[in-house]
């Protein structure tokens, strides 16, 4: 195993933990702030549906937003302006309330759990939110409510969250996969979801500028004395061919390439290092770094993942993300 120096370890850790705010993220943060501001102005709480497919950066943007908030010692008396929670593994109304209470630092003991009705639990959540002066609730992994609950359970959870939002006067952001928008069909949420935003994968055809700017951001956070030219056509196009526009795949490959550069004692990410990284990770695949840029096969998203509630076979309900045929960049751009 190749031994990394302390400086190299720190360099890699800093890169893996870095966050790059680009236009759609700035827009989302602005909505978060407006939702919180409205609460203090006496307005009716509005809610938001935030969607994004696998690897689009949903959890990362939430965590980064939370880091920007004043720290809390999480005592019973401390405030919690932004509550970050998730749909529990066991999806039902009761477990959802317990998850909220737990994340509010109000988790009841096992003996008390059996004595509380769902109404009492919801009332307890409302009291805790008021006590914590919570301004915004962000509920992650909301697609699990779609995947692992019945229509009746979904309706019960939707009703309870609506009640909590109204009584505590707190806006709620529902975060999940693209098919989490099924919740918008629930009558309780249709008119309440005043905001709906989706984080798209990067696209060469529709918005090459954002992709290039993101690559520059990655390069500037790698910690090399010589900043890599990831935004150059010779590197940007092969990188896109690998990640197909998915942020997580792009960043993970760059992290692997940094490790490869340390193994080779290189002081930056070169074309050679990136090519060697691809060979190491995908030995049976054709290496895009060894191809002419004009010939590199590019795939872009045609449709994001979906969920068919009417499908009887559980294994066929989830419809995976679909991509275009692999085509050269010139053909992709001619279709825009």
C-alpha positions as a printed NumPy array, in Angstrom:
array([[  0.   ,   0.   ,   0.   ],
       [  1.306,   3.435,  -0.951],
       [  1.975,   5.549,   2.136],
       [  0.743,   9.133,   1.99 ],
       [  2.468,  11.968,   3.786],
       [  0.521,  13.981,   6.349],
       [  0.359,  16.875,   3.885],
       [ -1.01 ,  14.632,   1.124],
       [ -3.639,  13.172,   3.448],
       [ -4.746,  16.65 ,   4.47 ],
       [ -4.812,  17.757,   0.836],
       [ -7.041,  14.834,  -0.144],
       [ -9.327,  15.215,   2.881],
       [ -9.783,  18.923,   2.177],
       [-10.73 ,  18.172,  -1.414],
       [-13.159,  15.4  ,  -0.495],
       [-14.874,  17.703,   1.994],
       [-14.965,  20.79 ,  -0.213],
       [-18.227,  22.214,  -1.498],
       [-18.647,  24.293,  -4.626],
       [-21.634,  26.601,  -4.833],
       [-22.814,  27.088,  -8.409],
       [-25.908,  28.959,  -9.717],
       [-28.661,  26.421,  -8.935],
       [-27.289,  25.964,  -5.399],
       [-27.244,  29.726,  -4.833],
       [-30.865,  29.846,  -6.017],
       [-31.875,  27.036,  -3.639],
       [-30.165,  28.71 ,  -0.677],
       [-32.005,  31.927,  -1.502],
       [-35.323,  30.061,  -1.349],
       [-34.351,  28.484,   1.989],
       [-33.629,  31.958,   3.376],
       [-36.9  ,  33.38 ,   2.025],
       [-38.915,  30.541,   3.559],
       [-37.346,  31.304,   6.934],
       [-37.836,  35.048,   6.524],
       [-41.54 ,  34.648,   5.745],
       [-42.075,  32.988,   9.104],
       [-40.964,  36.1  ,  10.947],
       [-43.231,  38.265,   8.802],
       [-46.408,  36.474,   9.822],
       [-46.937,  34.928,   6.387],
       [-48.506,  31.508,   5.911],
       [-45.734,  28.886,   5.871],
       [-44.846,  27.806,   2.348],
       [-43.189,  24.52 ,   1.462],
       [-40.668,  23.391,  -1.126],
       [-40.003,  20.232,  -3.106],
       [-36.303,  19.807,  -3.891],
       [-35.535,  17.006,  -6.324],
       [-32.349,  15.508,  -7.696],
       [-31.265,  12.132,  -9.036],
       [-28.529,   9.965,  -7.552],
       [-25.256,  11.842,  -7.121],
       [-26.643,  15.284,  -7.928],
       [-25.45 ,  16.71 ,  -4.609],
       [-28.662,  17.012,  -2.551],
       [-27.189,  15.893,   0.762],
       [-23.994,  17.893,   0.217],
       [-25.888,  21.144,  -0.334],
       [-27.984,  20.512,   2.794],
       [-24.908,  19.813,   4.912],
       [-23.164,  22.908,   3.579],
       [-26.209,  25.059,   4.357],
       [-26.297,  23.695,   7.901],
       [-22.617,  24.55 ,   8.347],
       [-23.454,  28.173,   7.563],
       [-25.894,  28.335,  10.487],
       [-24.881,  29.346,  14.03 ],
       [-23.678,  26.334,  15.984],
       [-25.942,  24.875,  18.668],
       [-24.93 ,  22.994,  21.792],
       [-28.072,  20.876,  21.289],
       [-29.241,  21.294,  24.87 ],
       [-32.923,  21.203,  25.741],
       [-32.973,  25.012,  25.872],
       [-30.897,  25.772,  22.769],
       [-32.538,  27.042,  19.604],
       [-32.5  ,  25.057,  16.362],
       [-33.39 ,  27.409,  13.471],
       [-32.969,  24.702,  10.821],
       [-34.014,  21.129,  11.577],
       [-32.475,  18.505,   9.301],
       [-34.224,  15.149,   9.459],
       [-35.073,  12.255,   7.161],
       [-37.811,   9.769,   6.411],
       [-37.168,   6.839,   8.811],
       [-36.305,   3.332,   7.669],
       [-39.646,   2.054,   8.931],
       [-41.956,   4.354,   7.02 ],
       [-45.178,   5.199,   8.816],
       [-46.722,   8.162,  10.578],
       [-45.664,   7.149,  14.073],
       [-42.024,   6.493,  13.169],
       [-41.861,   9.768,  11.247],
       [-42.954,  11.651,  14.384],
       [-40.41 ,   9.809,  16.521],
       [-37.69 ,  10.672,  13.999],
       [-38.624,  14.353,  14.204],
       [-38.645,  14.265,  18.003],
       [-35.281,  12.51 ,  18.066],
       [-33.697,  15.076,  15.759],
       [-35.162,  17.814,  17.945],
       [-33.44 ,  16.244,  20.931],
       [-36.783,  15.214,  22.441],
       [-36.669,  11.449,  21.922],
       [-38.977,   9.715,  24.439],
       [-37.972,   6.507,  26.163],
       [-39.247,   3.15 ,  24.969],
       [-41.774,   2.874,  27.816],
       [-43.29 ,   6.244,  27.01 ],
       [-43.535,   5.456,  23.303],
       [-46.289,   2.896,  23.777],
       [-48.508,   5.385,  25.603],
       [-48.583,   8.185,  23.033],
       [-51.104,   8.423,  20.223],
       [-50.165,   9.815,  16.826],
       [-52.064,  13.01 ,  17.678],
       [-50.113,  13.394,  20.905],
       [-46.862,  12.781,  19.045],
       [-47.669,  15.461,  16.465],
       [-48.583,  17.9  ,  19.228],
       [-45.28 ,  17.075,  20.927],
       [-43.411,  17.856,  17.707],
       [-45.207,  21.209,  17.419],
       [-44.317,  22.14 ,  20.996],
       [-40.688,  21.144,  20.457],
       [-40.442,  23.177,  17.237],
       [-41.819,  26.256,  18.989],
       [-39.497,  25.746,  21.941],
       [-36.503,  25.365,  19.62 ],
       [-37.595,  28.411,  17.57 ],
       [-37.286,  26.339,  14.411],
       [-37.735,  28.306,  11.192],
       [-37.275,  25.572,   8.59 ],
       [-37.559,  21.773,   8.467],
       [-35.557,  19.944,   5.789],
       [-36.708,  16.338,   5.335],
       [-34.239,  14.268,   3.296],
       [-34.748,  10.921,   1.525],
       [-38.406,  11.744,   0.968],
       [-38.634,   9.261,  -1.902],
       [-38.614,   6.475,   0.687],
       [-42.129,   7.53 ,   1.652],
       [-43.109,   6.778,  -1.947],
       [-41.201,   3.495,  -2.181],
       [-41.923,   1.899,   1.182],
       [-45.394,   2.991,   2.236],
       [-48.962,   2.382,   1.156],
       [-51.207,   5.098,  -0.254],
       [-52.927,   5.335,   3.118],
       [-49.638,   5.71 ,   4.999],
       [-48.479,   8.395,   2.554],
       [-51.704,  10.287,   3.11 ],
       [-51.387,   9.998,   6.896],
       [-47.816,  11.294,   6.866],
       [-48.772,  14.105,   4.474],
       [-51.685,  15.111,   6.735],
       [-49.504,  15.12 ,   9.834],
       [-46.697,  17.137,   8.235],
       [-49.284,  19.644,   7.009],
       [-50.653,  19.911,  10.548],
       [-47.171,  20.423,  11.992],
       [-46.321,  23.087,   9.408],
       [-49.529,  25.002,  10.107],
       [-49.507,  24.732,  13.9  ],
       [-45.796,  25.445,  14.37 ],
       [-45.833,  27.959,  11.502],
       [-42.725,  26.369,  10.025],
       [-41.937,  25.856,   6.341],
       [-40.92 ,  22.373,   5.217],
       [-38.519,  21.38 ,   2.432],
       [-39.076,  17.868,   1.084],
       [-35.873,  16.535,  -0.503],
       [-35.685,  13.406,  -2.606],
       [-35.268,  11.627,  -5.903],
       [-37.126,  12.999,  -8.959],
       [-40.087,  10.691,  -8.386],
       [-40.662,  12.157,  -4.931],
       [-42.834,  14.65 ,  -6.804],
       [-45.602,  12.047,  -6.525],
       [-46.308,  13.682,  -3.159],
       [-47.459,  16.801,  -5.019],
       [-50.49 ,  14.797,  -6.16 ],
       [-51.654,  14.476,  -2.561],
       [-54.424,  17.072,  -2.076],
       [-52.833,  18.187,   1.194],
       [-49.642,  19.223,  -0.598],
       [-50.631,  20.256,  -4.106],
       [-51.228,  23.924,  -3.258],
       [-48.818,  24.069,  -0.318],
       [-45.702,  23.29 ,  -2.394],
       [-45.078,  26.846,  -3.505],
       [-41.55 ,  25.999,  -4.68 ],
       [-40.35 ,  23.106,  -6.797],
       [-36.719,  22.898,  -7.901],
       [-34.707,  20.105,  -9.475],
       [-30.921,  19.809,  -9.489],
       [-30.016,  18.713, -12.994],
       [-26.905,  16.815, -14.007],
       [-24.306,  18.858, -15.848],
       [-24.928,  19.166, -19.577],
       [-22.6  ,  20.011, -22.443],
       [-25.538,  20.565, -24.744],
       [-27.624,  22.849, -22.535],
       [-25.172,  24.545, -20.158],
       [-21.499,  23.896, -20.83 ],
       [-20.539,  27.105, -19.005],
       [-21.712,  25.813, -15.608],
       [-19.841,  22.534, -16.097],
       [-16.612,  24.337, -17.021],
       [-16.935,  26.712, -14.058],
       [-17.476,  23.755, -11.736],
       [-14.305,  22.1  , -13.056],
       [-12.382,  25.295, -12.331],
       [-13.782,  25.234,  -8.813],
       [-12.661,  21.636,  -8.315],
       [ -9.177,  22.4  ,  -9.62 ],
       [ -8.79 ,  25.392,  -7.303],
       [ -9.665,  23.247,  -4.289],
       [ -7.227,  20.42 ,  -4.999],
       [ -4.396,  22.144,  -3.165],
       [ -1.715,  21.775,  -5.848],
       [  0.845,  24.55 ,  -6.288],
       [  0.19 ,  24.166, -10.011],
       [ -3.594,  24.3  , -10.488],
       [ -4.749,  21.578, -12.925],
       [ -6.37 ,  22.698, -16.169],
       [ -9.447,  20.526, -15.745],
       [-11.494,  23.042, -17.712],
       [ -9.383,  22.568, -20.851],
       [-11.157,  20.743, -23.64 ],
       [ -8.601,  17.916, -23.568],
       [ -9.537,  17.107, -19.955],
       [-13.094,  18.403, -19.571],
       [-14.575,  16.267, -22.351],
       [-13.059,  12.925, -21.219],
       [-14.135,  13.716, -17.647],
       [-17.693,  14.319, -18.818],
       [-17.626,  11.065, -20.768],
       [-16.784,   9.274, -17.516],
       [-19.318,  10.944, -15.216],
       [-22.12 ,  11.565, -17.762],
       [-22.846,  14.814, -15.961],
       [-23.185,  13.339, -12.457],
       [-21.485,  15.506,  -9.844],
       [-20.641,  12.685,  -7.428],
       [-19.024,  10.53 , -10.124],
       [-17.009,  13.5  , -11.345],
       [-15.708,  14.427,  -7.912],
       [-14.965,  10.807,  -6.969],
       [-12.912,  10.29 , -10.131],
       [-10.963,  13.481,  -9.457],
       [-10.282,  12.279,  -5.91 ],
       [ -8.984,   8.971,  -7.269],
       [ -6.815,  10.885,  -9.733],
       [ -5.327,  12.947,  -6.915],
       [ -4.361,   9.731,  -5.138],
       [ -2.776,   8.493,  -8.369],
       [ -0.787,  11.723,  -8.644],
       [  0.615,  11.14 ,  -5.154],
       [  1.628,   7.612,  -6.112],
       [  3.459,   8.983,  -9.155],
       [  4.982,  11.894,  -7.209],
       [  3.348,  14.42 ,  -9.54 ],
       [  2.655,  17.96 ,  -8.379],
       [ -0.605,  18.353, -10.317],
       [ -3.223,  16.41 , -12.287],
       [ -1.87 ,  15.935, -15.783],
       [ -3.419,  14.268, -18.79 ],
       [ -1.157,  11.296, -18.118],
       [ -2.272,  10.983, -14.475],
       [ -5.954,  11.121, -15.419],
       [ -5.415,   8.52 , -18.131],
       [ -3.592,   6.229, -15.697],
       [ -6.437,   6.636, -13.198],
       [ -8.97 ,   5.552, -15.801],
       [ -6.889,   2.509, -16.756],
       [ -6.649,   1.516, -13.1  ],
       [-10.379,   1.932, -12.41 ],
       [-11.798,   0.657, -15.692],
       [ -9.2  ,  -1.683, -17.25 ],
       [-11.664,  -3.247, -19.718],
       [-13.128,   0.014, -21.023],
       [-11.885,   2.214, -23.826],
       [ -9.906,   5.095, -22.347],
       [-11.36 ,   8.507, -23.356],
       [ -8.064,  10.197, -22.465],
       [ -6.406,   8.224, -25.288],
       [ -8.941,   9.337, -27.905],
       [ -9.232,  12.432, -30.046],
       [-11.556,  14.868, -28.297],
       [-13.85 ,  14.925, -31.337],
       [-14.291,  11.15 , -31.153],
       [-14.977,  10.761, -27.418],
       [-18.435,   9.224, -26.868],
       [-20.717,  11.47 , -24.814],
       [-23.957,  10.507, -23.095],
       [-26.408,  12.928, -21.525],
       [-29.556,  12.362, -19.497],
       [-32.757,  11.889, -21.462],
       [-35.03 ,  11.273, -18.47 ],
       [-34.43 ,  11.004, -14.742],
       [-35.472,   8.083, -12.554],
       [-39.191,   7.421, -12.116],
       [-41.405,   5.271,  -9.917],
       [-44.49 ,   3.489, -11.252],
       [-46.97 ,   3.   ,  -8.412],
       [-49.292,   1.034, -10.71 ],
       [-46.708,  -1.68 , -11.453],
       [-47.626,  -4.91 ,  -9.645],
       [-44.075,  -6.303,  -9.718],
       [-42.062,  -4.539,  -6.989],
       [-38.828,  -5.163,  -8.913],
       [-40.134,  -3.21 , -11.902],
       [-41.558,  -0.178, -10.138],
       [-38.334,   1.81 , -10.138],
       [-37.426,   3.027, -13.625],
       [-33.753,   3.939, -13.873],
       [-32.331,   7.135, -15.312],
       [-32.099,   6.967, -19.098],
       [-29.217,   8.335, -21.156],
       [-28.796,   9.223, -24.803],
       [-26.824,   7.052, -27.173],
       [-23.069,   7.641, -26.959],
       [-22.313,  10.276, -29.592],
       [-19.322,  12.509, -30.434],
       [-19.336,  16.006, -28.958],
       [-19.921,  17.67 , -32.326],
       [-23.115,  15.672, -32.805],
       [-24.29 ,  16.398, -29.24 ],
       [-23.77 ,  20.133, -29.712],
       [-25.503,  20.133, -33.089],
       [-28.651,  18.843, -31.377],
       [-28.879,  21.803, -28.992]])
